[in-house]
């Protein structure tokens, strides 16, 4: 009997997405057709389809990489952010 299903490959194991109608210890032949989509890609497309996310091809940073680097230099500090948070909490 032929069955077609999807599966997820994790930690070296192919895990079918649904329960297979097979007796235990059945020997099967597997043909792999990778759709090339990761779970992140599928979730991203689902969010876009639901109108909850901007399509990836339009999603761009509002600033250039050069400007981002300039801002990082301007606002970077040798003091860890956690120290600033503690100071703010202690001041309350």
mmCIF file as gemmi writes it, N, C-alpha and C atoms, coordinates in Angstrom:
data_model
loop_
_atom_site.group_PDB
_atom_site.id
_atom_site.type_symbol
_atom_site.label_atom_id
_atom_site.label_alt_id
_atom_site.label_comp_id
_atom_site.label_asym_id
_atom_site.label_entity_id
_atom_site.label_seq_id
_atom_site.pdbx_PDB_ins_code
_atom_site.Cartn_x
_atom_site.Cartn_y
_atom_site.Cartn_z
_atom_site.occupancy
_atom_site.B_iso_or_equiv
_atom_site.pdbx_formal_charge
_atom_site.auth_seq_id
_atom_site.auth_asym_id
_atom_site.pdbx_PDB_model_num
ATOM 1 N N . UNK Axp A 1 ? 0.847 -1.164 0 1 0 ? 1 A 1
ATOM 2 C CA . UNK Axp A 1 ? 0 0 0 1 0 ? 1 A 1
ATOM 3 C C . UNK Axp A 1 ? 0.899 1.235 0 1 0 ? 1 A 1
ATOM 4 N N . UNK Axp A 2 ? 0.659 2.186 -0.906 1 0 ? 2 A 1
ATOM 5 C CA . UNK Axp A 2 ? 1.426 3.421 -0.974 1 0 ? 2 A 1
ATOM 6 C C . UNK Axp A 2 ? 0.767 4.493 -0.124 1 0 ? 2 A 1
ATOM 7 N N . UNK Axp A 3 ? 1.588 5.232 0.603 1 0 ? 3 A 1
ATOM 8 C CA . UNK Axp A 3 ? 1.124 6.37 1.395 1 0 ? 3 A 1
ATOM 9 C C . UNK Axp A 3 ? 2.048 7.543 1.12 1 0 ? 3 A 1
ATOM 10 N N . UNK Axp A 4 ? 1.484 8.713 1.057 1 0 ? 4 A 1
ATOM 11 C CA . UNK Axp A 4 ? 2.296 9.92 0.903 1 0 ? 4 A 1
ATOM 12 C C . UNK Axp A 4 ? 2.022 10.804 2.111 1 0 ? 4 A 1
ATOM 13 N N . UNK Axp A 5 ? 3.085 11.233 2.782 1 0 ? 5 A 1
ATOM 14 C CA . UNK Axp A 5 ? 2.958 12.106 3.939 1 0 ? 5 A 1
ATOM 15 C C . UNK Axp A 5 ? 4.181 13 4.012 1 0 ? 5 A 1
ATOM 16 N N . UNK Axp A 6 ? 4.134 14 4.842 1 0 ? 6 A 1
ATOM 17 C CA . UNK Axp A 6 ? 5.305 14.829 5.076 1 0 ? 6 A 1
ATOM 18 C C . UNK Axp A 6 ? 5.979 14.354 6.349 1 0 ? 6 A 1
ATOM 19 N N . UNK Axp A 7 ? 7.232 14.703 6.483 1 0 ? 7 A 1
ATOM 20 C CA . UNK Axp A 7 ? 7.993 14.322 7.671 1 0 ? 7 A 1
ATOM 21 C C . UNK Axp A 7 ? 8.964 15.443 7.994 1 0 ? 7 A 1
ATOM 22 N N . UNK Axp A 8 ? 9.392 15.465 9.226 1 0 ? 8 A 1
ATOM 23 C CA . UNK Axp A 8 ? 10.371 16.435 9.704 1 0 ? 8 A 1
ATOM 24 C C . UNK Axp A 8 ? 11.639 15.676 10.062 1 0 ? 8 A 1
ATOM 25 N N . UNK Axp A 9 ? 12.775 16.183 9.594 1 0 ? 9 A 1
ATOM 26 C CA . UNK Axp A 9 ? 14.063 15.574 9.917 1 0 ? 9 A 1
ATOM 27 C C . UNK Axp A 9 ? 14.675 16.328 11.084 1 0 ? 9 A 1
ATOM 28 N N . UNK Axp A 10 ? 14.833 15.649 12.229 1 0 ? 10 A 1
ATOM 29 C CA . UNK Axp A 10 ? 15.398 16.26 13.429 1 0 ? 10 A 1
ATOM 30 C C . UNK Axp A 10 ? 16.369 15.299 14.095 1 0 ? 10 A 1
ATOM 31 N N . UNK Axp A 11 ? 17.536 15.81 14.428 1 0 ? 11 A 1
ATOM 32 C CA . UNK Axp A 11 ? 18.527 15.021 15.166 1 0 ? 11 A 1
ATOM 33 C C . UNK Axp A 11 ? 18.779 13.655 14.526 1 0 ? 11 A 1
ATOM 34 N N . UNK Axp A 12 ? 18.844 13.62 13.224 1 0 ? 12 A 1
ATOM 35 C CA . UNK Axp A 12 ? 19.154 12.376 12.525 1 0 ? 12 A 1
ATOM 36 C C . UNK Axp A 12 ? 17.989 11.411 12.381 1 0 ? 12 A 1
ATOM 37 N N . UNK Axp A 13 ? 16.788 11.833 12.741 1 0 ? 13 A 1
ATOM 38 C CA . UNK Axp A 13 ? 15.616 10.958 12.67 1 0 ? 13 A 1
ATOM 39 C C . UNK Axp A 13 ? 14.543 11.611 11.812 1 0 ? 13 A 1
ATOM 40 N N . UNK Axp A 14 ? 13.959 10.831 10.919 1 0 ? 14 A 1
ATOM 41 C CA . UNK Axp A 14 ? 12.857 11.287 10.084 1 0 ? 14 A 1
ATOM 42 C C . UNK Axp A 14 ? 11.559 10.987 10.82 1 0 ? 14 A 1
ATOM 43 N N . UNK Axp A 15 ? 10.814 12.039 11.187 1 0 ? 15 A 1
ATOM 44 C CA . UNK Axp A 15 ? 9.594 11.878 11.977 1 0 ? 15 A 1
ATOM 45 C C . UNK Axp A 15 ? 8.389 12.226 11.115 1 0 ? 15 A 1
ATOM 46 N N . UNK Axp A 16 ? 7.511 11.256 10.801 1 0 ? 16 A 1
ATOM 47 C CA . UNK Axp A 16 ? 6.32 11.546 10 1 0 ? 16 A 1
ATOM 48 C C . UNK Axp A 16 ? 5.408 12.552 10.698 1 0 ? 16 A 1
ATOM 49 N N . UNK Axp A 17 ? 4.756 13.406 9.918 1 0 ? 17 A 1
ATOM 50 C CA . UNK Axp A 17 ? 3.859 14.422 10.479 1 0 ? 17 A 1
ATOM 51 C C . UNK Axp A 17 ? 2.55 13.808 10.968 1 0 ? 17 A 1
ATOM 52 N N . UNK Axp A 18 ? 2.202 12.631 10.504 1 0 ? 18 A 1
ATOM 53 C CA . UNK Axp A 18 ? 0.977 11.942 10.915 1 0 ? 18 A 1
ATOM 54 C C . UNK Axp A 18 ? 1.31 10.498 11.258 1 0 ? 18 A 1
ATOM 55 N N . UNK Axp A 19 ? 0.41 9.85 11.965 1 0 ? 19 A 1
ATOM 56 C CA . UNK Axp A 19 ? 0.592 8.433 12.264 1 0 ? 19 A 1
ATOM 57 C C . UNK Axp A 19 ? 0.441 7.625 10.987 1 0 ? 19 A 1
ATOM 58 N N . UNK Axp A 20 ? 1.365 6.714 10.758 1 0 ? 20 A 1
ATOM 59 C CA . UNK Axp A 20 ? 1.326 5.895 9.542 1 0 ? 20 A 1
ATOM 60 C C . UNK Axp A 20 ? 0.535 4.61 9.788 1 0 ? 20 A 1
ATOM 61 N N . UNK Axp A 21 ? -0.2 4.198 8.788 1 0 ? 21 A 1
ATOM 62 C CA . UNK Axp A 21 ? -0.991 2.975 8.868 1 0 ? 21 A 1
ATOM 63 C C . UNK Axp A 21 ? -0.098 1.804 8.465 1 0 ? 21 A 1
ATOM 64 N N . UNK Axp A 22 ? 0.802 1.431 9.396 1 0 ? 22 A 1
ATOM 65 C CA . UNK Axp A 22 ? 1.754 0.351 9.131 1 0 ? 22 A 1
ATOM 66 C C . UNK Axp A 22 ? 1.874 -0.53 10.363 1 0 ? 22 A 1
ATOM 67 N N . UNK Axp A 23 ? 2.032 -1.833 10.164 1 0 ? 23 A 1
ATOM 68 C CA . UNK Axp A 23 ? 2.306 -2.692 11.319 1 0 ? 23 A 1
ATOM 69 C C . UNK Axp A 23 ? 3.723 -2.403 11.842 1 0 ? 23 A 1
ATOM 70 N N . UNK Axp A 24 ? 3.921 -2.619 13.134 1 0 ? 24 A 1
ATOM 71 C CA . UNK Axp A 24 ? 5.238 -2.416 13.731 1 0 ? 24 A 1
ATOM 72 C C . UNK Axp A 24 ? 6.295 -3.221 12.989 1 0 ? 24 A 1
ATOM 73 N N . UNK Axp A 25 ? 7.47 -2.662 12.877 1 0 ? 25 A 1
ATOM 74 C CA . UNK Axp A 25 ? 8.645 -3.28 12.266 1 0 ? 25 A 1
ATOM 75 C C . UNK Axp A 25 ? 8.485 -3.507 10.763 1 0 ? 25 A 1
ATOM 76 N N . UNK Axp A 26 ? 7.566 -2.772 10.143 1 0 ? 26 A 1
ATOM 77 C CA . UNK Axp A 26 ? 7.414 -2.884 8.692 1 0 ? 26 A 1
ATOM 78 C C . UNK Axp A 26 ? 8.636 -2.29 8.01 1 0 ? 26 A 1
ATOM 79 N N . UNK Axp A 27 ? 9.061 -2.928 6.956 1 0 ? 27 A 1
ATOM 80 C CA . UNK Axp A 27 ? 10.149 -2.382 6.155 1 0 ? 27 A 1
ATOM 81 C C . UNK Axp A 27 ? 9.51 -1.568 5.038 1 0 ? 27 A 1
ATOM 82 N N . UNK Axp A 28 ? 9.966 -0.342 4.856 1 0 ? 28 A 1
ATOM 83 C CA . UNK Axp A 28 ? 9.398 0.536 3.839 1 0 ? 28 A 1
ATOM 84 C C . UNK Axp A 28 ? 10.511 1.087 2.96 1 0 ? 28 A 1
ATOM 85 N N . UNK Axp A 29 ? 10.146 1.578 1.821 1 0 ? 29 A 1
ATOM 86 C CA . UNK Axp A 29 ? 11.071 2.262 0.928 1 0 ? 29 A 1
ATOM 87 C C . UNK Axp A 29 ? 10.722 3.748 0.972 1 0 ? 29 A 1
ATOM 88 N N . UNK Axp A 30 ? 11.72 4.568 1.15 1 0 ? 30 A 1
ATOM 89 C CA . UNK Axp A 30 ? 11.476 6.006 1.284 1 0 ? 30 A 1
ATOM 90 C C . UNK Axp A 30 ? 12.105 6.742 0.109 1 0 ? 30 A 1
ATOM 91 N N . UNK Axp A 31 ? 11.325 7.619 -0.502 1 0 ? 31 A 1
ATOM 92 C CA . UNK Axp A 31 ? 11.827 8.524 -1.516 1 0 ? 31 A 1
ATOM 93 C C . UNK Axp A 31 ? 11.75 9.926 -0.936 1 0 ? 31 A 1
ATOM 94 N N . UNK Axp A 32 ? 12.859 10.639 -0.935 1 0 ? 32 A 1
ATOM 95 C CA . UNK Axp A 32 ? 12.914 11.967 -0.333 1 0 ? 32 A 1
ATOM 96 C C . UNK Axp A 32 ? 12.745 13.038 -1.407 1 0 ? 32 A 1
ATOM 97 N N . UNK Axp A 33 ? 11.746 13.91 -1.21 1 0 ? 33 A 1
ATOM 98 C CA . UNK Axp A 33 ? 11.541 15.083 -2.058 1 0 ? 33 A 1
ATOM 99 C C . UNK Axp A 33 ? 11.527 16.278 -1.121 1 0 ? 33 A 1
ATOM 100 N N . UNK Axp A 34 ? 12.66 16.952 -1.001 1 0 ? 34 A 1
ATOM 101 C CA . UNK Axp A 34 ? 12.73 18.09 -0.092 1 0 ? 34 A 1
ATOM 102 C C . UNK Axp A 34 ? 12.063 19.293 -0.74 1 0 ? 34 A 1
ATOM 103 N N . UNK Axp A 35 ? 11.174 19.931 0.014 1 0 ? 35 A 1
ATOM 104 C CA . UNK Axp A 35 ? 10.536 21.124 -0.526 1 0 ? 35 A 1
ATOM 105 C C . UNK Axp A 35 ? 11.383 22.354 -0.278 1 0 ? 35 A 1
ATOM 106 N N . UNK Axp A 36 ? 12.5 22.202 0.43 1 0 ? 36 A 1
ATOM 107 C CA . UNK Axp A 36 ? 13.432 23.299 0.643 1 0 ? 36 A 1
ATOM 108 C C . UNK Axp A 36 ? 12.97 24.322 1.66 1 0 ? 36 A 1
ATOM 109 N N . UNK Axp A 37 ? 11.786 24.152 2.195 1 0 ? 37 A 1
ATOM 110 C CA . UNK Axp A 37 ? 11.27 25.118 3.155 1 0 ? 37 A 1
ATOM 111 C C . UNK Axp A 37 ? 11.598 24.685 4.581 1 0 ? 37 A 1
ATOM 112 N N . UNK Axp A 38 ? 12.126 25.59 5.343 1 0 ? 38 A 1
ATOM 113 C CA . UNK Axp A 38 ? 12.34 25.317 6.758 1 0 ? 38 A 1
ATOM 114 C C . UNK Axp A 38 ? 11.046 25.64 7.498 1 0 ? 38 A 1
ATOM 115 N N . UNK Axp A 39 ? 10.987 25.244 8.734 1 0 ? 39 A 1
ATOM 116 C CA . UNK Axp A 39 ? 9.818 25.562 9.547 1 0 ? 39 A 1
ATOM 117 C C . UNK Axp A 39 ? 9.669 27.074 9.669 1 0 ? 39 A 1
ATOM 118 N N . UNK Axp A 40 ? 10.788 27.794 9.787 1 0 ? 40 A 1
ATOM 119 C CA . UNK Axp A 40 ? 10.738 29.26 9.855 1 0 ? 40 A 1
ATOM 120 C C . UNK Axp A 40 ? 10.096 29.845 8.605 1 0 ? 40 A 1
ATOM 121 N N . UNK Axp A 41 ? 10.438 29.288 7.424 1 0 ? 41 A 1
ATOM 122 C CA . UNK Axp A 41 ? 9.844 29.773 6.179 1 0 ? 41 A 1
ATOM 123 C C . UNK Axp A 41 ? 8.332 29.541 6.175 1 0 ? 41 A 1
ATOM 124 N N . UNK Axp A 42 ? 7.915 28.374 6.614 1 0 ? 42 A 1
ATOM 125 C CA . UNK Axp A 42 ? 6.485 28.054 6.627 1 0 ? 42 A 1
ATOM 126 C C . UNK Axp A 42 ? 5.73 28.967 7.591 1 0 ? 42 A 1
ATOM 127 N N . UNK Axp A 43 ? 6.298 29.188 8.769 1 0 ? 43 A 1
ATOM 128 C CA . UNK Axp A 43 ? 5.653 30.063 9.749 1 0 ? 43 A 1
ATOM 129 C C . UNK Axp A 43 ? 5.595 31.486 9.208 1 0 ? 43 A 1
ATOM 130 N N . UNK Axp A 44 ? 6.68 31.938 8.599 1 0 ? 44 A 1
ATOM 131 C CA . UNK Axp A 44 ? 6.707 33.279 8.015 1 0 ? 44 A 1
ATOM 132 C C . UNK Axp A 44 ? 5.634 33.465 6.961 1 0 ? 44 A 1
ATOM 133 N N . UNK Axp A 45 ? 5.482 32.478 6.081 1 0 ? 45 A 1
ATOM 134 C CA . UNK Axp A 45 ? 4.445 32.561 5.042 1 0 ? 45 A 1
ATOM 135 C C . UNK Axp A 45 ? 3.047 32.55 5.656 1 0 ? 45 A 1
ATOM 136 N N . UNK Axp A 46 ? 2.844 31.751 6.69 1 0 ? 46 A 1
ATOM 137 C CA . UNK Axp A 46 ? 1.534 31.697 7.348 1 0 ? 46 A 1
ATOM 138 C C . UNK Axp A 46 ? 1.21 33.038 8.003 1 0 ? 46 A 1
ATOM 139 N N . UNK Axp A 47 ? 2.189 33.662 8.645 1 0 ? 47 A 1
ATOM 140 C CA . UNK Axp A 47 ? 1.969 34.973 9.261 1 0 ? 47 A 1
ATOM 141 C C . UNK Axp A 47 ? 1.677 36.032 8.206 1 0 ? 47 A 1
ATOM 142 N N . UNK Axp A 48 ? 2.394 35.98 7.095 1 0 ? 48 A 1
ATOM 143 C CA . UNK Axp A 48 ? 2.14 36.927 6.006 1 0 ? 48 A 1
ATOM 144 C C . UNK Axp A 48 ? 0.736 36.732 5.441 1 0 ? 48 A 1
ATOM 145 N N . UNK Axp A 49 ? 0.336 35.485 5.24 1 0 ? 49 A 1
ATOM 146 C CA . UNK Axp A 49 ? -0.987 35.192 4.679 1 0 ? 49 A 1
ATOM 147 C C . UNK Axp A 49 ? -2.096 35.675 5.615 1 0 ? 49 A 1
ATOM 148 N N . UNK Axp A 50 ? -1.833 35.636 6.927 1 0 ? 50 A 1
ATOM 149 C CA . UNK Axp A 50 ? -2.833 36.076 7.903 1 0 ? 50 A 1
ATOM 150 C C . UNK Axp A 50 ? -2.801 37.597 8.106 1 0 ? 50 A 1
ATOM 151 N N . UNK Axp A 51 ? -1.88 38.266 7.408 1 0 ? 51 A 1
ATOM 152 C CA . UNK Axp A 51 ? -1.769 39.718 7.547 1 0 ? 51 A 1
ATOM 153 C C . UNK Axp A 51 ? -1.086 40.152 8.825 1 0 ? 51 A 1
ATOM 154 N N . UNK Axp A 52 ? -0.345 39.251 9.458 1 0 ? 52 A 1
ATOM 155 C CA . UNK Axp A 52 ? 0.306 39.554 10.725 1 0 ? 52 A 1
ATOM 156 C C . UNK Axp A 52 ? 1.781 39.903 10.571 1 0 ? 52 A 1
ATOM 157 N N . UNK Axp A 53 ? 2.274 39.881 9.335 1 0 ? 53 A 1
ATOM 158 C CA . UNK Axp A 53 ? 3.676 40.176 9.094 1 0 ? 53 A 1
ATOM 159 C C . UNK Axp A 53 ? 3.838 40.784 7.711 1 0 ? 53 A 1
ATOM 160 N N . UNK Axp A 54 ? 4.871 41.577 7.559 1 0 ? 54 A 1
ATOM 161 C CA . UNK Axp A 54 ? 5.18 42.169 6.257 1 0 ? 54 A 1
ATOM 162 C C . UNK Axp A 54 ? 5.879 41.13 5.389 1 0 ? 54 A 1
ATOM 163 N N . UNK Axp A 55 ? 5.541 41.052 4.115 1 0 ? 55 A 1
ATOM 164 C CA . UNK Axp A 55 ? 6.247 40.1 3.24 1 0 ? 55 A 1
ATOM 165 C C . UNK Axp A 55 ? 7.753 40.318 3.294 1 0 ? 55 A 1
ATOM 166 N N . UNK Axp A 56 ? 8.51 39.239 3.301 1 0 ? 56 A 1
ATOM 167 C CA . UNK Axp A 56 ? 9.964 39.315 3.467 1 0 ? 56 A 1
ATOM 168 C C . UNK Axp A 56 ? 10.648 40.139 2.387 1 0 ? 56 A 1
ATOM 169 N N . UNK Axp A 57 ? 10.143 40.084 1.159 1 0 ? 57 A 1
ATOM 170 C CA . UNK Axp A 57 ? 10.818 40.828 0.1 1 0 ? 57 A 1
ATOM 171 C C . UNK Axp A 57 ? 10.691 42.341 0.278 1 0 ? 57 A 1
ATOM 172 N N . UNK Axp A 58 ? 9.722 42.811 1.084 1 0 ? 58 A 1
ATOM 173 C CA . UNK Axp A 58 ? 9.585 44.255 1.295 1 0 ? 58 A 1
ATOM 174 C C . UNK Axp A 58 ? 10.228 44.671 2.617 1 0 ? 58 A 1
ATOM 175 N N . UNK Axp A 59 ? 10.428 43.719 3.498 1 0 ? 59 A 1
ATOM 176 C CA . UNK Axp A 59 ? 10.963 44.015 4.82 1 0 ? 59 A 1
ATOM 177 C C . UNK Axp A 59 ? 12.417 44.449 4.699 1 0 ? 59 A 1
ATOM 178 N N . UNK Axp A 60 ? 12.674 45.708 4.926 1 0 ? 60 A 1
ATOM 179 C CA . UNK Axp A 60 ? 14.034 46.217 4.862 1 0 ? 60 A 1
ATOM 180 C C . UNK Axp A 60 ? 14.268 47.129 6.042 1 0 ? 60 A 1
ATOM 181 N N . UNK Axp A 61 ? 15.511 47.261 6.403 1 0 ? 61 A 1
ATOM 182 C CA . UNK Axp A 61 ? 15.855 48.143 7.505 1 0 ? 61 A 1
ATOM 183 C C . UNK Axp A 61 ? 15.655 49.593 7.078 1 0 ? 61 A 1
ATOM 184 N N . UNK Axp A 62 ? 15.106 50.415 7.967 1 0 ? 62 A 1
ATOM 185 C CA . UNK Axp A 62 ? 14.9 51.816 7.617 1 0 ? 62 A 1
ATOM 186 C C . UNK Axp A 62 ? 16.205 52.614 7.563 1 0 ? 62 A 1
ATOM 187 N N . UNK Axp A 63 ? 17.316 52.018 8.066 1 0 ? 63 A 1
ATOM 188 C CA . UNK Axp A 63 ? 18.6 52.716 7.997 1 0 ? 63 A 1
ATOM 189 C C . UNK Axp A 63 ? 19.632 51.819 7.337 1 0 ? 63 A 1
ATOM 190 N N . UNK Axp A 64 ? 20.658 52.442 6.788 1 0 ? 64 A 1
ATOM 191 C CA . UNK Axp A 64 ? 21.709 51.68 6.102 1 0 ? 64 A 1
ATOM 192 C C . UNK Axp A 64 ? 22.606 50.989 7.126 1 0 ? 64 A 1
ATOM 193 N N . UNK Axp A 65 ? 23.369 50.01 6.648 1 0 ? 65 A 1
ATOM 194 C CA . UNK Axp A 65 ? 24.315 49.319 7.525 1 0 ? 65 A 1
ATOM 195 C C . UNK Axp A 65 ? 25.367 50.29 8.055 1 0 ? 65 A 1
ATOM 196 N N . UNK Axp A 66 ? 25.776 51.254 7.204 1 0 ? 66 A 1
ATOM 197 C CA . UNK Axp A 66 ? 26.773 52.238 7.628 1 0 ? 66 A 1
ATOM 198 C C . UNK Axp A 66 ? 26.231 53.105 8.769 1 0 ? 66 A 1
ATOM 199 N N . UNK Axp A 67 ? 24.984 53.558 8.627 1 0 ? 67 A 1
ATOM 200 C CA . UNK Axp A 67 ? 24.371 54.392 9.667 1 0 ? 67 A 1
ATOM 201 C C . UNK Axp A 67 ? 24.188 53.589 10.949 1 0 ? 67 A 1
ATOM 202 N N . UNK Axp A 68 ? 23.813 52.318 10.814 1 0 ? 68 A 1
ATOM 203 C CA . UNK Axp A 68 ? 23.653 51.454 11.987 1 0 ? 68 A 1
ATOM 204 C C . UNK Axp A 68 ? 24.987 51.325 12.736 1 0 ? 68 A 1
ATOM 205 N N . UNK Axp A 69 ? 26.073 51.14 11.994 1 0 ? 69 A 1
ATOM 206 C CA . UNK Axp A 69 ? 27.402 51.034 12.614 1 0 ? 69 A 1
ATOM 207 C C . UNK Axp A 69 ? 27.785 52.348 13.288 1 0 ? 69 A 1
ATOM 208 N N . UNK Axp A 70 ? 27.483 53.477 12.644 1 0 ? 70 A 1
ATOM 209 C CA . UNK Axp A 70 ? 27.774 54.791 13.211 1 0 ? 70 A 1
ATOM 210 C C . UNK Axp A 70 ? 27.011 54.981 14.528 1 0 ? 70 A 1
ATOM 211 N N . UNK Axp A 71 ? 25.734 54.634 14.546 1 0 ? 71 A 1
ATOM 212 C CA . UNK Axp A 71 ? 24.935 54.754 15.766 1 0 ? 71 A 1
ATOM 213 C C . UNK Axp A 71 ? 25.453 53.834 16.862 1 0 ? 71 A 1
ATOM 214 N N . UNK Axp A 72 ? 25.886 52.651 16.491 1 0 ? 72 A 1
ATOM 215 C CA . UNK Axp A 72 ? 26.434 51.711 17.479 1 0 ? 72 A 1
ATOM 216 C C . UNK Axp A 72 ? 27.681 52.299 18.124 1 0 ? 72 A 1
ATOM 217 N N . UNK Axp A 73 ? 28.533 52.93 17.316 1 0 ? 73 A 1
ATOM 218 C CA . UNK Axp A 73 ? 29.738 53.567 17.87 1 0 ? 73 A 1
ATOM 219 C C . UNK Axp A 73 ? 29.358 54.737 18.778 1 0 ? 73 A 1
ATOM 220 N N . UNK Axp A 74 ? 28.381 55.538 18.354 1 0 ? 74 A 1
ATOM 221 C CA . UNK Axp A 74 ? 27.987 56.723 19.124 1 0 ? 74 A 1
ATOM 222 C C . UNK Axp A 74 ? 27.387 56.357 20.476 1 0 ? 74 A 1
ATOM 223 N N . UNK Axp A 75 ? 26.595 55.301 20.517 1 0 ? 75 A 1
ATOM 224 C CA . UNK Axp A 75 ? 25.847 54.981 21.728 1 0 ? 75 A 1
ATOM 225 C C . UNK Axp A 75 ? 26.37 53.775 22.484 1 0 ? 75 A 1
ATOM 226 N N . UNK Axp A 76 ? 27.51 53.248 22.068 1 0 ? 76 A 1
ATOM 227 C CA . UNK Axp A 76 ? 28.041 52.099 22.791 1 0 ? 76 A 1
ATOM 228 C C . UNK Axp A 76 ? 28.704 52.575 24.079 1 0 ? 76 A 1
ATOM 229 N N . UNK Axp A 77 ? 28.811 51.662 25.013 1 0 ? 77 A 1
ATOM 230 C CA . UNK Axp A 77 ? 29.377 51.998 26.316 1 0 ? 77 A 1
ATOM 231 C C . UNK Axp A 77 ? 30.117 50.786 26.847 1 0 ? 77 A 1
ATOM 232 N N . UNK Axp A 78 ? 31.078 51.052 27.705 1 0 ? 78 A 1
ATOM 233 C CA . UNK Axp A 78 ? 31.789 49.946 28.351 1 0 ? 78 A 1
ATOM 234 C C . UNK Axp A 78 ? 31.015 49.404 29.539 1 0 ? 78 A 1
ATOM 235 N N . UNK Axp A 79 ? 29.967 50.122 29.943 1 0 ? 79 A 1
ATOM 236 C CA . UNK Axp A 79 ? 29.145 49.701 31.074 1 0 ? 79 A 1
ATOM 237 C C . UNK Axp A 79 ? 28.052 48.76 30.589 1 0 ? 79 A 1
ATOM 238 N N . UNK Axp A 80 ? 27.915 47.589 31.203 1 0 ? 80 A 1
ATOM 239 C CA . UNK Axp A 80 ? 26.855 46.658 30.792 1 0 ? 80 A 1
ATOM 240 C C . UNK Axp A 80 ? 25.468 47.256 31.033 1 0 ? 80 A 1
ATOM 241 N N . UNK Axp A 81 ? 24.545 46.941 30.183 1 0 ? 81 A 1
ATOM 242 C CA . UNK Axp A 81 ? 23.178 47.438 30.296 1 0 ? 81 A 1
ATOM 243 C C . UNK Axp A 81 ? 22.57 47.073 31.65 1 0 ? 81 A 1
ATOM 244 N N . UNK Axp A 82 ? 22.928 45.907 32.174 1 0 ? 82 A 1
ATOM 245 C CA . UNK Axp A 82 ? 22.375 45.479 33.464 1 0 ? 82 A 1
ATOM 246 C C . UNK Axp A 82 ? 22.731 46.471 34.575 1 0 ? 82 A 1
ATOM 247 N N . UNK Axp A 83 ? 23.902 47.115 34.494 1 0 ? 83 A 1
ATOM 248 C CA . UNK Axp A 83 ? 24.276 48.111 35.5 1 0 ? 83 A 1
ATOM 249 C C . UNK Axp A 83 ? 23.344 49.317 35.44 1 0 ? 83 A 1
ATOM 250 N N . UNK Axp A 84 ? 23.005 49.763 34.239 1 0 ? 84 A 1
ATOM 251 C CA . UNK Axp A 84 ? 22.073 50.88 34.089 1 0 ? 84 A 1
ATOM 252 C C . UNK Axp A 84 ? 20.69 50.523 34.643 1 0 ? 84 A 1
ATOM 253 N N . UNK Axp A 85 ? 20.269 49.3 34.422 1 0 ? 85 A 1
ATOM 254 C CA . UNK Axp A 85 ? 18.963 48.854 34.922 1 0 ? 85 A 1
ATOM 255 C C . UNK Axp A 85 ? 18.966 48.855 36.443 1 0 ? 85 A 1
ATOM 256 N N . UNK Axp A 86 ? 20.055 48.337 37.051 1 0 ? 86 A 1
ATOM 257 C CA . UNK Axp A 86 ? 20.155 48.326 38.511 1 0 ? 86 A 1
ATOM 258 C C . UNK Axp A 86 ? 20.128 49.748 39.069 1 0 ? 86 A 1
ATOM 259 N N . UNK Axp A 87 ? 20.877 50.66 38.438 1 0 ? 87 A 1
ATOM 260 C CA . UNK Axp A 87 ? 20.889 52.058 38.888 1 0 ? 87 A 1
ATOM 261 C C . UNK Axp A 87 ? 19.484 52.642 38.846 1 0 ? 87 A 1
ATOM 262 N N . UNK Axp A 88 ? 18.779 52.36 37.761 1 0 ? 88 A 1
ATOM 263 C CA . UNK Axp A 88 ? 17.411 52.882 37.622 1 0 ? 88 A 1
ATOM 264 C C . UNK Axp A 88 ? 16.511 52.319 38.708 1 0 ? 88 A 1
ATOM 265 N N . UNK Axp A 89 ? 16.631 51.041 38.997 1 0 ? 89 A 1
ATOM 266 C CA . UNK Axp A 89 ? 15.794 50.419 40.031 1 0 ? 89 A 1
ATOM 267 C C . UNK Axp A 89 ? 16.128 50.968 41.413 1 0 ? 89 A 1
ATOM 268 N N . UNK Axp A 90 ? 17.43 51.15 41.675 1 0 ? 90 A 1
ATOM 269 C CA . UNK Axp A 90 ? 17.841 51.659 42.987 1 0 ? 90 A 1
ATOM 270 C C . UNK Axp A 90 ? 17.363 53.093 43.215 1 0 ? 90 A 1
ATOM 271 N N . UNK Axp A 91 ? 17.226 53.853 42.126 1 0 ? 91 A 1
ATOM 272 C CA . UNK Axp A 91 ? 16.811 55.244 42.242 1 0 ? 91 A 1
ATOM 273 C C . UNK Axp A 91 ? 15.329 55.375 42.576 1 0 ? 91 A 1
ATOM 274 N N . UNK Axp A 92 ? 14.575 54.307 42.41 1 0 ? 92 A 1
ATOM 275 C CA . UNK Axp A 92 ? 13.118 54.386 42.659 1 0 ? 92 A 1
ATOM 276 C C . UNK Axp A 92 ? 12.793 54.278 44.094 1 0 ? 92 A 1
